[in-house]
Amino acid sequence: MALKACIFDFDGTLGDSMWVWESVIAEFFAARGVEPEHDAMAQLAQLGMVAGAQSFVQHYRLNESPEQVCSCWLAAAREKYATAVKLKP
């Protein structure tokens, strides 16, 4: 029987990528001169990307829409996955 689909876990399993999102968020705040709270990543993990972006825009009074923030995060993550994430042995 031929496979029609396959599901696999890339992050932290096939690829050494667990650092990507923490790096994306740290660089995002640094570029805006904002010092995030110590639990910003935990908040984002709990809320998810869209709600996290909405929360961050409001809490840190960012001059971007949540949609722009998400687009920025995705573009930065895409770049890191394409150029810096290494496969695990």
Sequence and secondary structure as in RCSB ss.txt:
>XXXX:A:sequence
MALKACIFDFDGTLGDSMWVWESVIAEFFAARGVEPEHDAMAQLAQLGMVAGAQSFVQHYRLNESPEQVCSCWLA
AAREKYATAVKLKP
>XXXX:A:secstr
   S     TBTTTEE TTHHHHHHHHHHHHTT    TTHHHHHHHH HHHHHHHHHHHTT SS HHHHHHHHHH
HHHHHHHHT EE  
